[in-house]
Amino acid sequence: MAHTTKDKAKLLSRVRRIRGQVEAIERALDGEHECSSVLQLMAACRGALNGLMAEVLEGHIRFHVLDPKSGKNAPQVEAAEELIDVVRTYLK
């Protein structure tokens, strides 16, 4: 089973929240809100999308890149953890 299938409900919930944020941006633009509030909405949406990206990417690394037969102390697991940490930091 793919990790996106296993975590489907959680991922879809995040996507729906992002959709709500995008709709808020649309309403703010349509309502001619101040640019600072539109920028704040856009930054929040970008952060949420980056969080979703980090989560799916982490699952991809854990389930498709790492060899499931390797032990928890394998050098590849340590390298994968470091990569996940770097990606999460980058996407913040």
KASUL-V975646 format. One record per pair of residues at least 24 apart in sequence whose ideal C-beta (glycine too) atoms are under 7 Angstrom apart, sorted by the first residue. I is the first residue (numbers start at 0). GAP is how many residues later the second one is. Records with the same first field share a line. If there is no record, write none. Layout:
BEGIN
I = GAP  GAP
END
This chain:
BEGIN
2 = 56  60
3 = 52  55
6 = 52
13 = 38
14 = 37
16 = 31
17 = 27  30  31  34
20 = 24  27
49 = 41
52 = 38
53 = 33  34  37
56 = 30
57 = 26
END
